[in-house]
């Protein structure tokens, strides 16, 4: 089967860390762990996941006590997430989206569109115009 490529948001990555993803999103991460599919996220989104895991006391009801390095290891170094490069093309698409989206959402959508990933793994209604995976 062809490899599928997904862009993941900060919430999805934070929930992955505490094993609290719904089935469809969990399948995407499992397939990436097995090397069957690819999941990627721009730096800003990985940064959000690190911030969330370190600064919030709970994620999806699970108590969290961790460090930035541990989160980075769990997601990227030892985990299934690839950090996606972002360039001026992303910024051009981002610029076309900022009337309708937050800074972070616009960057994520720009990266997804420029890199041509199959879908965004997110529960955020803000991405309803894109192909998404969650439940």
ROSE-4610 file (N, C-alpha, C; in Angstrom, 1 decimal, always signed):
// ROSE-4610
residu = [X/X/X/X/X/X/X/X/X/X/X/X/X/X/X/X/X/X/X/X/X/X/X/X/X/X/X/X/X/X/X/X/X/X/X/X/X/X/X/X/X/X/X/X/X/X/X/X/X/X/X/X/X/X/X/X/X/X/X/X/X/X/X/X/X/X/X/X/X/X/X/X/X/X/X/X/X/X/X/X/X/X/X/X/X/X/X/X/X/X/X/X/X/X/X/X/X/X/X/X/X/X/X/X/X/X/X/X/X/X/X/X/X/X/X/X/X/X/X/X/X/X/X/X/X/X/X/X/X/X/X/X/X/X/X/X/X/X/X/X/X/X/X/X/X/X/X/X/X/X/X/X/X/X/X/X/X/X/X/X/X/X/X/X/X/X/X/X/X/X/X/X/X/X/X/X/X/X/X/X/X/X/X/X/X/X/X/X/X/X/X/X/X/X/X/X/X/X/X/X/X/X/X/X/X/X/X/X/X/X/X/X/X/X/X/X/X/X/X/X/X/X/X/X/X/X/X/X/X/X/X/X/X/X/X/X/X/X/X/X/X/X/X/X/X/X/X/X/X/X/X/X/X/X/X/X/X/X/X/X/X/X/X/X/X/X/X/X/X/X/X/X/X/X/X/X/X/X/X/X/X/X/X/X/X/X/X/X/X/X/X/X/X/X/X/X/X/X/X/X/X/X/X/X/X/X/X/X/X/X/X/X/X/X/X/X/X/X/X/X/X/X/X/X/X/X/X/X/X/X/X/X/X/X/X/X/X/X/X/X/X/X/X/X/X/X/X/X/X/X/X/X/X/X/X/X/X/X/X/X/X/X/X/X/X/X/X/X/X/X/X/X/X/X/X/X/X/X/X/X/X/X/X/X/X/X/X/X/X/X/X/X/X/X/X/X/X/X/X/X/X/X/X/X/X]
num = [1/1/1/2/2/2/3/3/3/4/4/4/5/5/5/6/6/6/7/7/7/8/8/8/9/9/9/10/10/10/11/11/11/12/12/12/13/13/13/14/14/14/15/15/15/16/16/16/17/17/17/18/18/18/19/19/19/20/20/20/21/21/21/22/22/22/23/23/23/24/24/24/25/25/25/26/26/26/27/27/27/28/28/28/29/29/29/30/30/30/31/31/31/32/32/32/33/33/33/34/34/34/35/35/35/36/36/36/37/37/37/38/38/38/39/39/39/40/40/40/41/41/41/42/42/42/43/43/43/44/44/44/45/45/45/46/46/46/47/47/47/48/48/48/49/49/49/50/50/50/51/51/51/52/52/52/53/53/53/54/54/54/55/55/55/56/56/56/57/57/57/58/58/58/59/59/59/60/60/60/61/61/61/62/62/62/63/63/63/64/64/64/65/65/65/66/66/66/67/67/67/68/68/68/69/69/69/70/70/70/71/71/71/72/72/72/73/73/73/74/74/74/75/75/75/76/76/76/77/77/77/78/78/78/79/79/79/80/80/80/81/81/81/82/82/82/83/83/83/84/84/84/85/85/85/86/86/86/87/87/87/88/88/88/89/89/89/90/90/90/91/91/91/92/92/92/93/93/93/94/94/94/95/95/95/96/96/96/97/97/97/98/98/98/99/99/99/100/100/100/101/101/101/102/102/102/103/103/103/104/104/104/105/105/105/106/106/106/107/107/107/108/108/108/109/109/109/110/110/110/111/111/111/112/112/112/113/113/113/114/114/114/115/115/115/116/116/116/117/117/117/118/118/118/119/119/119/120/120/120/121/121/121/122/122/122/123/123/123/124/124/124/125/125/125/126/126/126/127/127/127/128/128/128/129/129/129/130/130/130/131/131/131/132/132/132/133/133/133/134/134/134/135/135/135]
x = [+0.8/+0.0/+0.9/+0.4/+1.1/+1.2/+2.3/+2.5/+1.6/+0.9/+0.1/+1.0/+0.8/+1.5/+0.5/+0.7/-0.2/+0.6/-0.1/+0.4/-0.4/+0.3/-0.3/-0.3/-1.3/-1.3/-0.8/-0.7/-0.1/-1.0/-2.3/-3.2/-3.0/-2.9/-2.8/-1.5/-0.4/+0.9/+0.9/+0.3/+0.2/-0.6/-1.7/-2.6/-1.8/-1.0/-0.2/+0.7/+1.3/+2.2/+1.5/+0.3/-0.4/-1.4/-1.2/-2.0/-3.5/-3.9/-5.3/-5.9/-5.5/-6.0/-7.3/-8.2/-9.3/-8.8/-9.6/-9.1/-8.5/-9.2/-8.6/-7.3/-7.2/-5.9/-4.9/-5.2/-4.3/-3.7/-4.6/-4.2/-3.1/-3.2/-2.2/-0.9/-0.9/+0.4/+1.0/+0.1/+0.6/+1.3/+0.6/+1.2/+2.5/+2.6/+3.9/+5.0/+4.6/+5.6/+6.1/+5.3/+5.7/+6.4/+6.5/+7.1/+6.3/+5.0/+4.1/+3.6/+3.4/+3.0/+3.9/+3.7/+4.6/+3.7/+4.2/+3.5/+4.6/+4.1/+5.1/+4.4/+5.2/+4.6/+5.7/+5.2/+6.2/+6.7/+7.8/+8.4/+7.4/+6.6/+5.7/+4.7/+4.3/+3.3/+4.0/+5.2/+6.0/+6.2/+6.5/+6.7/+5.5/+4.3/+3.0/+2.8/+3.2/+3.0/+3.9/+5.2/+6.1/+5.6/+5.1/+4.6/+3.4/+2.5/+1.3/+1.7/+2.6/+3.0/+3.7/+4.5/+5.3/+4.5/+3.6/+3.0/+1.6/+0.9/-0.4/-0.2/-1.0/-0.9/-1.5/-2.5/-3.2/-3.4/-3.4/-3.7/-4.8/-5.9/-7.1/-7.3/-7.2/-7.5/-6.3/-5.2/-4.1/-3.0/-2.6/-1.6/-0.3/+0.4/+1.6/+2.7/+3.8/+5.0/+6.2/+6.6/+7.7/+8.6/+9.5/+10.5/+10.4/+10.9/+10.9/+11.7/+12.8/+13.7/+13.0/+12.3/+11.5/+10.4/+9.7/+8.7/+9.2/+10.3/+11.0/+11.4/+12.0/+12.4/+11.2/+10.1/+9.0/+8.3/+8.3/+7.7/+8.6/+9.8/+10.6/+11.8/+12.7/+13.9/+13.7/+12.8/+12.4/+11.0/+10.3/+8.9/+8.7/+7.4/+7.1/+7.0/+7.2/+7.0/+8.2/+8.1/+9.2/+8.9/+9.9/+9.8/+9.9/+8.8/+8.7/+9.3/+10.1/+10.7/+9.6/+9.7/+8.8/+9.7/+9.1/+9.9/+9.1/+9.6/+8.8/+7.5/+7.4/+6.2/+5.1/+5.5/+4.6/+4.1/+5.0/+4.7/+3.7/+3.9/+2.9/+1.5/+1.4/+0.1/-0.4/+0.4/+0.1/-0.6/+0.1/-0.4/-1.8/-2.1/-3.5/-4.5/-4.1/-5.0/-5.3/-4.5/-4.5/-5.8/-6.5/-7.8/-8.8/-8.6/-9.6/-9.1/-7.8/-7.3/-6.3/-6.1/-5.1/-3.7/-2.7/-1.3/-0.9/-1.1/-0.7/-1.4/-2.7/-3.6/-3.2/-2.9/-2.6/-1.2/-0.3/+1.0/+0.9/+0.0/-0.2/-0.8/-1.9/-2.5/-1.6/-0.8/+0.1/+1.1/+1.6/+2.6/+1.9/+0.7/+0.0/-0.2/-0.6/-0.9/+0.4/+1.4/+2.6/+3.3/+3.3/+3.9/+3.0/+1.7/+0.8/+0.5/+0.4/+0.1/-1.4/-1.7/-3.0/-4.1/-3.8/-4.8/-4.1/-4.8/-4.3/-5.0/-4.2/-4.7/-5.0/-6.3/-6.7/-8.2/-8.5/-9.9/-10.5/-9.6/-10.0/-10.9/-12.1/-13.0/-12.5/-11.5/-10.9/-10.3/-10.1/-9.5/-10.5/-11.8/-12.9/-12.8/-12.1/-12.0/-10.9/-10.2/-9.1/-9.6/-8.9/-9.1/-8.5/-9.3/-8.8/-9.1/-8.4/-8.5/-8.6/-9.6/-9.6/-10.3/-11.7/-12.4/-12.2]
y = [-1.2/+0.0/+1.2/+2.3/+3.6/+4.1/+4.8/+5.5/+6.7/+6.8/+8.1/+9.0/+10.3/+11.3/+12.2/+12.5/+13.3/+14.5/+15.6/+16.7/+16.6/+16.7/+16.6/+17.9/+18.2/+19.4/+19.1/+20.2/+20.1/+19.3/+19.4/+18.6/+17.1/+16.8/+15.4/+14.8/+15.6/+15.1/+15.0/+16.0/+16.0/+14.8/+14.5/+13.3/+12.0/+12.0/+10.8/+10.5/+11.5/+11.3/+10.6/+10.9/+10.3/+9.1/+8.7/+7.6/+7.8/+9.0/+9.4/+9.9/+9.2/+9.6/+8.7/+9.3/+8.4/+7.5/+6.4/+5.3/+5.7/+6.6/+6.9/+7.6/+8.6/+9.3/+8.4/+7.5/+6.5/+5.6/+5.2/+4.3/+5.0/+6.3/+7.1/+7.0/+7.3/+7.3/+5.9/+4.8/+3.5/+3.1/+3.5/+3.1/+3.9/+5.1/+5.8/+5.2/+4.7/+4.0/+2.8/+2.1/+0.9/+1.2/+2.5/+2.9/+2.7/+2.5/+2.3/+3.6/+4.6/+5.9/+7.0/+8.2/+9.3/+10.3/+10.8/+11.9/+13.0/+14.2/+15.3/+16.6/+17.5/+18.7/+19.8/+21.0/+22.1/+22.4/+23.0/+23.4/+24.0/+25.0/+25.7/+24.8/+23.7/+22.8/+21.9/+21.4/+20.6/+21.5/+22.7/+23.7/+23.8/+23.8/+23.9/+22.6/+21.5/+20.2/+20.2/+20.7/+20.7/+21.7/+22.8/+23.8/+23.2/+22.6/+22.0/+20.9/+20.0/+18.9/+19.4/+20.4/+20.9/+21.8/+22.6/+23.7/+23.3/+22.3/+21.9/+20.8/+20.7/+19.7/+18.4/+18.5/+17.3/+17.5/+16.4/+16.3/+15.2/+15.6/+14.7/+13.9/+14.6/+14.0/+13.2/+13.1/+12.4/+13.3/+13.1/+13.9/+13.8/+15.0/+15.0/+15.8/+15.2/+15.9/+15.5/+16.4/+16.1/+17.3/+17.1/+18.2/+18.4/+19.6/+19.8/+18.7/+18.3/+17.3/+16.0/+15.6/+14.3/+14.3/+15.4/+15.5/+15.4/+16.2/+16.1/+14.7/+14.0/+12.6/+11.8/+11.9/+11.0/+11.2/+12.5/+12.8/+12.6/+13.1/+13.2/+12.2/+12.4/+11.6/+10.1/+9.7/+8.3/+8.0/+9.0/+8.9/+9.0/+9.0/+8.8/+10.2/+11.3/+12.6/+13.1/+13.5/+14.1/+15.6/+16.4/+17.9/+18.3/+19.0/+19.3/+20.7/+20.8/+22.1/+23.1/+24.3/+25.4/+26.5/+27.0/+28.0/+29.1/+29.9/+31.1/+30.8/+29.6/+29.2/+29.0/+28.3/+28.2/+29.6/+30.5/+31.9/+32.6/+32.3/+32.9/+32.4/+31.0/+30.4/+30.9/+30.9/+31.4/+32.8/+33.7/+35.0/+35.1/+34.1/+34.1/+33.6/+33.1/+32.4/+33.2/+34.3/+34.9/+35.7/+36.0/+36.7/+35.7/+34.4/+33.4/+32.5/+32.5/+31.6/+32.2/+31.5/+32.0/+31.8/+32.5/+32.4/+30.9/+30.1/+28.7/+27.9/+28.1/+27.3/+27.6/+28.9/+29.3/+28.7/+28.6/+28.0/+26.5/+25.9/+24.4/+24.1/+24.8/+24.6/+24.9/+26.0/+26.3/+25.2/+24.6/+23.5/+22.3/+22.0/+20.9/+21.0/+22.2/+22.4/+22.4/+23.1/+23.2/+21.8/+21.1/+19.8/+18.7/+19.0/+18.1/+16.8/+17.0/+15.8/+15.4/+14.2/+13.6/+14.2/+14.5/+15.0/+15.6/+16.4/+16.9/+16.1/+15.6/+14.9/+15.9/+16.2/+17.2/+17.0/+17.6/+17.6/+19.0/+19.9/+21.4/+21.7/+22.3/+22.6/+23.7/+24.4/+25.4/+24.8/+23.5/+22.9/+22.2/+22.6/+21.9/+22.0/+23.0/+23.1/+22.2/+21.5/+20.6/+19.2/+18.2/+16.8/+16.6/+16.0/+15.8/+14.3/+13.9/+12.6/+12.8/+12.2/+12.3/+11.1/+11.0/+10.0/+8.6]
z = [+0.0/+0.0/+0.0/-0.6/-0.6/+0.8/+1.0/+2.3/+2.4/+3.5/+3.7/+4.6/+4.3/+5.1/+5.8/+7.0/+7.8/+8.5/+8.6/+9.5/+10.8/+11.9/+13.2/+14.0/+14.8/+15.5/+17.0/+17.7/+19.1/+20.0/+19.9/+20.8/+20.5/+19.2/+18.9/+19.5/+19.4/+19.9/+21.4/+22.1/+23.5/+24.0/+23.3/+23.7/+23.4/+22.3/+22.0/+23.2/+23.8/+24.9/+26.1/+26.3/+27.5/+27.0/+25.8/+25.3/+25.4/+24.9/+25.1/+23.7/+22.6/+21.3/+21.0/+20.3/+19.8/+18.7/+18.4/+17.6/+16.2/+15.5/+14.2/+14.2/+15.2/+15.3/+15.9/+16.8/+17.4/+16.3/+15.3/+14.2/+13.4/+13.2/+12.4/+13.1/+14.4/+15.2/+15.2/+15.4/+15.4/+14.1/+13.0/+11.7/+11.4/+12.0/+11.9/+12.7/+13.9/+14.8/+14.1/+13.3/+12.6/+11.2/+10.9/+9.7/+8.4/+8.6/+7.5/+6.9/+7.8/+7.3/+7.9/+7.5/+8.0/+8.7/+9.9/+10.5/+10.7/+10.4/+10.5/+11.0/+11.6/+12.1/+12.0/+11.7/+11.7/+13.1/+13.2/+14.4/+15.4/+14.9/+15.8/+16.5/+15.8/+16.3/+17.4/+17.1/+18.1/+19.3/+19.1/+20.2/+21.1/+20.4/+21.2/+22.0/+21.5/+22.2/+23.4/+23.2/+24.4/+25.4/+25.0/+26.0/+26.8/+26.0/+26.7/+27.7/+27.3/+28.2/+29.4/+29.3/+30.4/+31.3/+30.7/+31.5/+32.0/+31.4/+31.9/+32.9/+33.9/+34.9/+34.4/+33.5/+33.0/+31.5/+30.8/+29.4/+29.3/+28.8/+28.6/+29.9/+31.1/+32.4/+33.0/+32.2/+32.7/+33.3/+34.6/+35.2/+34.4/+34.2/+33.5/+34.3/+34.4/+35.0/+34.1/+33.3/+32.3/+32.1/+31.2/+30.9/+29.3/+28.9/+27.4/+26.7/+27.2/+26.5/+26.5/+27.5/+27.6/+26.5/+26.4/+25.4/+24.0/+23.7/+22.4/+22.1/+23.1/+22.8/+22.5/+23.3/+23.1/+21.8/+21.3/+20.0/+18.8/+18.9/+17.7/+17.7/+18.7/+18.7/+18.8/+19.7/+19.8/+19.4/+18.9/+18.5/+17.0/+16.6/+15.2/+14.5/+15.1/+14.5/+13.8/+12.6/+11.8/+11.8/+12.1/+12.1/+10.6/+10.2/+8.8/+8.5/+7.5/+7.2/+6.8/+7.1/+6.7/+6.0/+4.9/+4.2/+3.7/+2.8/+2.4/+1.7/+1.1/+0.4/+1.5/+2.6/+3.8/+4.2/+4.3/+4.8/+3.8/+2.5/+1.6/+1.7/+1.9/+2.1/+3.5/+4.5/+5.8/+5.7/+4.9/+4.8/+4.2/+3.4/+2.7/+3.7/+4.9/+5.8/+7.1/+7.3/+8.6/+8.9/+7.9/+8.1/+8.8/+8.6/+9.0/+10.1/+10.5/+11.4/+12.4/+13.5/+14.4/+13.8/+14.4/+13.9/+13.8/+14.9/+14.9/+13.8/+13.8/+12.8/+11.4/+11.1/+9.7/+9.3/+10.3/+10.0/+9.7/+10.5/+10.4/+9.0/+8.7/+7.4/+6.2/+6.4/+5.3/+5.1/+6.2/+6.1/+5.4/+5.8/+5.3/+3.8/+3.4/+1.9/+1.1/+1.6/+0.8/+0.7/+1.8/+1.7/+1.2/+1.0/+0.3/+1.1/+2.4/+3.3/+3.0/+3.3/+3.0/+3.9/+5.2/+6.1/+7.3/+8.1/+9.4/+10.5/+11.4/+12.6/+13.7/+13.9/+14.8/+15.2/+16.3/+16.7/+16.6/+16.1/+16.1/+14.9/+15.2/+14.2/+13.2/+13.6/+12.8/+11.5/+11.5/+10.3/+9.4/+9.6/+8.9/+7.4/+6.9/+5.5/+4.9/+5.7/+5.2/+5.5/+4.9/+5.2/+6.6/+7.5/+8.9/+9.3/+10.4/+11.0/+12.5/+13.2/+14.6/+15.2/+15.2/+15.8/+15.2]
